[in-house]
Amino acid sequence: MEPRAAIALIAQFEWPIEWPDRSELLRYAGVWVGVWLGVLVAAWLADFIAVRVIVRFVRAIVSKTSTTIDDIFVEHKVLQRLTRVVPALVVHSAAPLLFPEGNAGVEVVQRLANAWMIIAVARSADVFLDALVTIGQRSQGTRDKPIRSYVQVAKILLWMATGILTVAVLMDKSPWALLTGLGAMTAIILLVFKDSILGFVASIQIATNDLVRVGDWISMERYGADGDVIDIGLYSVKVQNWDKTVSAIPTKAFTSDSFKNWRGMTESGGRRIKRALSIDMGSVRFLDEEDIARLSKLDVLSESISGRAAEVATWNEQRGIDTTELANGRRLTNLGSFRAYLDAYLSAHPDISDEMTFLVRQLAPGPEGLPIEIYVFSTEQRWVQYEGIIGDIFDHLIASLPTFGLRPFQRPTGADLSALAAATDSR
């Protein structure tokens, strides 16, 4: 007997059923249950074949190809998610066998199967988008672009569309009718997805204006971030700080707050050294002949100081300056000679760039002494090596100050006060 005929006969029995009819009913019911079990087994077998046979066959082919793009799709299980449509197709096709002709159950089962297929396709599309992110991160041209934020927006739209289609299928309504109803909820939707909308707009502005890329070193004091950008998402930008902590900064903050991007330094090939050495103004004096002769023995300064001394002497002589008084005319000073030495020393330094800004200048004097600032660029950008270069330069300069009769300025310490107290007691 055909299954649908058995199901039709079962529907014709009148209750209470007499015993002879009951035996007939059980026979027909057995056929009906067998049909249901057969459909479920067929769906399971179809799923098993799709996942265990077809997917494995495709993986074997992909593993032998030279390109890596198909491997990424396999890693994200795009095809495996898509094969979940197969058992729903079997159930959808066999639905007329499960109920009498014209029964509303056929339509209900088919609606459920359709909803299953929509969700299965959406899940496959979801991991497909994840695979696109991976491809973009591995590609040289798109590695530093905020691809993840765009994909997150696409996922939001995908699952919104999936939800609308699923509800429309289950209710047997047109999706456009549901969208018309959602129009009245626009204000609520905008409120719920406010951060997503702002993040998406910010991502577009970041990409368009090239504000931040993955791998950039940025500093953002408001959020305590100082390190490399490791991810640009729809809602936040992740920064791995130098202490290995990770800061999550709202994406929209990069278009509304100030931050410092060190990419320009990296691309320039140099790293700025801007540091000052404070000089005790009480140690500044004119040079005498003995000082000039002694400083002329310095290799980097000999030619410069000799020429400068001759120039000053000629200038004073031409104008009949009385050089017996030190304040008359022009004189060389130990501070000016130190600046000339500093300029020559840095010019000869192998790790200081001669193609970028090179400046040794005297800042305004104040309560902290007279600052001599170095404003140059190191050719070494790596942090540890960069700090080592600065340390070596200032070690040398501080140690060289007594050669010029100069003293560094610093506030009195405990040792200074103890020495003063001892000197006062000895009196």
N, C-alpha and C positions, 0 to 999 in steps of 0.2 A: 504494500500500500504506500502511496506517495505521502510524504510528511505533511504537506499542506492539506491533503484529504483527511489524514488522521486528525489533524488539529481541527478541521471543520466538523468532523463527526463528534469530537469531544464537546464542542460548543453546542451541539444539538441535544445532548442529554438533559433530561428534566429531573429535578431533585424533588423528593428523595429518590435515589436510584435503586432499583431492584437488584438483587444479587446477580442474576444473569447479566444484567446490563453493566454491573460493576466490573465483572471480569473483562467485559469488552472494553470498558473505560480504561482499565489498567493496561490492557494491551495497546490501546491507542496512545495512552499517556507515556508508555515506554518508548513508543516511536518518537514522540515529541521530545522527550528528554534526550533520546539518542541524537536527534537532530541538533539540539542545543550543544551537547557535548562534542558532536562532530564539528560544528562551526568553531567552537572554542579551541579544539585541538588543531583544526586547520589554521586558525589565526596564530596559534603558538608555533606551529611548524613553519609557517610563512616568516614569522619573526626570527626563528632559529636559522633558517636558510639565509635570510637577508644579512643577519649579523655574523654568523659563523662561517658562511661560505662566501657570499658576495663581498663583504667588507674585507675579509682576509685575502681574498683574491686581488682586490684593488690595492691593498697594502703591499702585497708582494710585487705588483707591477710598479708601484710608486717607488719602492726601495731600490729599484734597478735604474730609475731615471737619473739623469745628471743634474737636473734642476732641484733646488731645495724648496721651492714654493709649494709644490704638492705635498712635500713632507710636513710642512707646517699645517696644512689643512688636515692631514691625517693625525698629527699630534693633538689637534684641537677636537678631533672626533666629529667632524662636520658630517661626513657620510653616515656614521653610526647613529647620530641623532636623527638624520633624515629617514633612515630605514624604519623608524618607529611608526611611519605612516602605513607600512605594509599590513600589519594586523588589523588596523582600522579599516583599510580597504576591503579586506576579506569579510569583516563583520558587516560592513556597509552593503557589500554585494549579496551576502547570504541572508540579510534581514527579511526578505519576503518569504523565506522558507521557515521562519521561526513563528509566524503568526498566520491566522486565517486570512484569506484574501479580503482586503478592505478594512482590516483591523488597524486601529490607530497606533498599535505597538510598533508596526514597521517603521512608521515615520519617526517615532521617538528614538528607536535604536539608530536609525540613519542620522538623525540630528546629533546624537551623542558621538557617533563615529566621525561625523564631519568636524565636530568641535575638537575631538582628539587629533585629527589630522592637522587642523589649523595650529594647535598648540605645538605639535611635533615639528611642523615646518618653522614656526617661530623660534623654537629652541635651536634648531639647526642654523637659522639665520643669525641667532645670537652668538653662537660660537664661530660662525663664519666671520662676523665682525671682529671678534677677538683675534682671529687668525690674520685679518687685515692689519690690526694694530702691531702684531708681532712682525709681519712683513715690513711694515713701515719703520719699525725700530731697528731692523737689521739692514735697511737700505741706507746708503750713504746720503742720498739726496733728501730724504724725509726724516732722518733720525732725530733732528733737532726741532721738528715741527710738533705742535700740540695735537697729534692725531687722536690720542685717547679722548680728548674732550669732544671732538666731533663724533667719534664712535659712541660715546655715552649719550649724546643727543639723539643719534640714530636709534639707539636701543630704547630710549624713552618713547620715541615715535613708534617704533616697532611694537612694543608691548601695549601701547595705547591702542594701536590699530588691531592687535591680536585680541585684546579684551572686547573691543567693540564688535568685531566679527564673530567672536565666540558667543557673546550674548545674543547677537542678531540671529545666528544659526539656531541656538537653543530656543529662542522665542519665536522663531519663524517670522522675523520682522526684517525690513530693509535696513541696512547699516545707515543709510542716509536719514532715515527717520530717527534713529538714535542720535546721530550727529546733530540733527535739528533740535532735539531735546537738550543736548549738551550745550547748545549755544546760549541758553539761559543761565548756564553755570560758568560762563566765561570768567566772570570776576573771581569766583572761587578757584577755578583752575589756575588763573594767573597768580593768585595768592599762594596756592600750594606749590606751584612750580616757579616761584619768584627767584629762588637761588639758582635754579637750573637755567632760567632765562638770562639772568645777569651773568652767570658763569659762561654761558655760550657766547654772549655778546663780548665779554671780556676776552675769551679765547680767540675770537675773530680779530679783535683789536691787537692782541699780542702777536698773532701771526702776521697780520697786515703790516704793523709797524716794526716787526722784528724786535720786540722788547726783550723777550727772554727765550732762550733755547735750552733744551736738555743738555747738560754739561757745562752751562755757564756758571761762573762763580758770582754770586750775588750777596749783598749785605742789606738787611732790612731790620733796622734797630727796633722798630715798633713791635715786631714779632720775635725778636731775639734770634734772627736767622743770619748766619754767616757761613756759607759753604757752597757746595755744588748742587745745581738743580738736577734731580734724578727722575722727576716725573711731572708732566703738566696735564692735569685732569680737568674735568668740567667744573668740579666744586673746589678743588684745592691744587696748589703747586707744592710738591714735596721737595724740601731742601735738606741734604745731609750736611750737617754742620761739621766743623773740623774736629769736634770732640766725639764724632760718630753718632750723635743724637740726630733725630729727624724732626724738622719743623714742618707743619702743614699750614700753609698760608692760603687764605681764600683767593681764588683766581681773580675775582673782581678787584682785590686790593692792589693788583699791579697796574690798574688803570686809574686808581683814585689816590693811592698813597705813593710817597717817594721811596725809592730804593736805589741802590748802587749796583750796576752791572760792570764787572771787571773784564768783560770780553774784549773791550778795546785795548786794554793792557796786553792781553794774551796775543791779540792779533798784531800789535805793534812790534813785538819782539823784544820789548824791554819792560822793566819794572821800576817804578819810581823810588828813589831814595830821597826823602825829605826830612832832614834831621839837623838840629842846631847844637852847637857847643858853646856854652856860656863862658865868657872870659871875665875875670876880675879886672875891672877898669883901673884899679889902683896899680896894676902891673904894666900898663901901657906906657911906653916912653920912646924917646928918640934914640936912634942908633948912633954910636960913635964909630970912629975908624976901626977900633979893635973889633967891635961887633960885626962890622961889614966884612972885615977880613976873615973872621971866623965863619960867618954864614956863607961866604963865597966858597967854602970848602964842600958845601952840600952839593951833590951831583945834580939834582934836579933844579937847584936854585942858583948855581954858580954863574951861569951866563946871564940870567935875568937880573940878579942883584948887582952884578958888575956894571951892566949896561944902564941900570936904573940909577946907580950912584953917579956914574959919569954924566948922565943926563941932568941930574939935580945940580951937580957941581957947575956944569956949564950954564945952566939957567941962572943960578945965583951970581956967578961971575959976570955974566952979561949985564946984569942989572945992578951991579955994585952992591950986593947985599952984604951987610956986616954979619959974617957967620960966627963971630965970637959969642953972639947971643943966640941960643938954640931956637928961640921962638921966631927969629927972623927968617924970611925966605922959605924955601922948601927943604924938608928933611925926610929922610927915611925913618920909618917907625918899625918897632918890632911887630906890631899888629899887622901893618901893611905887608911886611915881609912874610909873616905867617900866612896871610891870605894868598900871596903869590906862591908860596911853597905848597899850600893846599891845592891850588889850581894846577900846578905842575905835577904834583903827586897823583892827583885823580886823572889827569890827562894821560899819564903813563900807565895807569892801572889797567890790566888786561880785561877785567870784568866790567868796566864802565864804558857805556856806549858813547861814541863821538859823533853819532848821527842824530841824536835826540837832544833835548834841552840840557845844557850844561851850564850851571850857575853856582858860583860861590859868592855869597853876599853877606853884608853886614846889616843886621836888623836894628830896630830902634832900641837904644839902651833903656834899662829899667831897673827896678829893685832886684831883679834876678841876674844882674850883670849885663854884659854886652854880648848878644847872641851872634855867632858866626854860623850861618846856615848853609848846608850843602843841599843843592837841588839838582840831582843828576839821575840818570837811569842805568840800572844794572842790566846787562845782557842775560843774566841768569834769572829765570822766573820761578823756579822751584823754591818753595818756602824755606826749607831747611838750608839750602845752599845760599839763598838770598840773605837770610839772617846772618849766616856765617860771614858773608862779604861785608855787611854793615859792621859787624863786630870787629873784624880785622882792621877796617879803615879807622874806626874810632879808637880802638886800642892804640894804634900807631899815632894818631893825632894827639891824644891825651898825653902819651909818653913823650911826644916831641915838643910840647909846650915849654918845658924848662930850657930847651935849646934856644928859644927865642926870648927867654926872660919873661914869659907869661905864666899866669896862674889860672887854673880853672876856677869858676865861681861855684860855691856850694854853701849852703847854710851851715852854721856851726854845729858840730856834732858833740857827742859826749866826750870824745878825746880832746877836742878843741877847748871845751869848757874846763876839763880837768887840767890841761896845760896852763890855762889862764889862771885858774885857782892856785896852782902850784907856784906860778911866777909871782902872784900877789903875796902869797905866804912867805916866799923867800925874802921879800922886802921888809 
